[in-house]
Amino acid sequence: MDKLSIFISYSNKDIKIEEKIKQTLESLSEFEVFIAKQDIPAGKTWESYLLQKIRECSCFIPLITANAPHSLL
């Protein structure tokens, strides 16, 4: 079975929460988690690459915290 791809959108202020979620999901071996700051290859145009990864993901998880309204894409 192919791994399900998950895109997590989060505020930079919530990186510790995001990292814990990513570690937990990936430890289940059924998920491949995409994190923009860590997973964009050098030299890629980040805007178009992010949109591509969002379109391709099996699941999009917005991490909604008190910091979310103050965060940009």
Buried (B, 14 or more C-beta within 10 A) or exposed (E): EEEBBBBBBBBEEBBEBBBEBBEEBBEEEEBBBBBBEEBBEEEEEEEEBBEEBBEEBEEBBEBEBEBBEEBEE
